[in-house]
Amino acid sequence: MKKLLVLTGISLILTSCSANYGGYPIRNPYPTNNSGGSAANTAREYNELIKTYKPETAEVLSDLLNDDDPGNPRTSISVENKSSCNMVLTVSGNGFFKKIPIGAGKIGYTMVPKNQNYRLSGMVCNSSYQSTKYITSSYSITLRN
């Protein structure tokens, strides 16, 4: 009886533990605004992203100079941030998700697969920006506060 009680206790402990051994972390592929979208949260996210962000400068320039080569399955999105605040632009689409830190007065850019809908979103000086665009060729926008 004592062994049965010990085994039951151990099995209860083991089943109550939830561990992700060797698995991948689960993340939401679309941006969520759990924090209220404050300038402080945007600044914190910008500072974290800027440390590791690798811009796709060569690919974007090649795309722009080759006038949207029809043989290339990808094209560029560029965003000019003419505000006085740093921002983080989120670009999400079918199987695509990227956060781009864009400094005040700077231009951010990325390459995306052509002929898809993309959701562009971000905070610009406490103002929310959200747009959905069907991208077939290079796309450029300017944001101001």
N, C-alpha and C positions, 0 to 999 in steps of 0.2 A: 504494500500500500504506500509506503514511504517513497519507493522508487517511482511509482505512478504519479505521485504528487510533485516530485522534483521534475520529472519529465514534462508534466503539464505546465509547470511554472516556467521552465526553460522555453518551451514552445510558445507560450504566450508572450514572453519577452522578445523572442526572435521575430514573431509575426507582427509585433507592434513597432518594430524598428523599420524604417523605410530608408534604404540606402540605394544609391545609384552606382553599383559597382561596374565600372567599365562602360557605362552608358554615356549618352550625350546629354548635356543640359537642355532642357526644354525652354525655348524662347518664342515669344509671339512674333510672327513675321511682320506684323504691322505695328506702327507706333501707337502707343497708348499714352494718355495724358493723365497719369495717376497723381501727379504732383501739383496740378493746378497751373502749370505752364508759366512759372514766374521767371523773371530775369535772372535771379540767383541760380535756379536750376539749369537754365540754359547756359549760363556762364560756367557752371560746374561741368556740365556735359561737354561743352566746347573745349575746356581746358584738358579734359581727359582724352577726348578724341584727337586733338591736335598733336599729342605726344606720339601717336602711332600711325596717323593717317598718311597714306602714300598716294599722292595725286597721280592721275593717269595723263600727264602732260603730253607725252609723245603721241599717244593714241588719239587724244582729242585734237591736237594740232594737225595731225595727219588727216583726220576726218574733215576738219574745216578747210584745209588746203586742197583736198581732193574732191571738193564739192559733192559730198555725200555719194561716194562710189556705190552704184547700185549693186555691185557684187559683194560689198561688205555687209554682213548681217547685223552689224552694230552701228550705232550713231551716237552723237554726243548731246548731252544736256549741260548748259552752262547757266549759272545764276550770278548776276552781279549784285552785291550787297551794298547799296548806296546809303545804308543807314549808319548811325553812329554806334551801333551795337554789334557785337559778334553774334553769330547765329549758327544753328545746326539745321541743315536741310536734310530731310528724310525723303528718299526716293524709293518707292516700293511698287512692284508690279508682279506679274505672274512669274514666280520663281526668282525674283530679283528683290534685294533689300540692301540699301546702303545709306549710311549717315555721313554727311559731308560737312566738316567744320568750315565756315566761311567767315573770315575776319571782317570787321567794319571797313568799308571802302574797297573790299577785295572781290575777286571772282572765284567761284567754286565750280567744279565741273566733274563729270563722270561719263563713262561710256555705258550704253544700255542696248539690249537687243531691239531692233527695229520692229515696227508694226505691232505695238502693244500699248495698252493703257497703263499709265503710271500715275500714282498718287504722289504729289509733291506737298510736303508740309514742313512747317517750322515756326519758330517764334522770332519775330523781328521787333526788338524793343518793346516787349510786352504785348505786341499785336500778333495775333495768330494768322498764319498764311496757310491756306489749303487749296489745292487745285488738282483736278484730274485731267490729264492730257493724253491724247492718242499720239504717240511719237512715231513718225515715219521717216523723218530726216532731222538734221541737227536742229536743236531747239534752244533758244536763249530768252531769258527773262531778266528784268531788273526789279529789285525790291527796294523800297524806301520806307522810312518810318513816318 
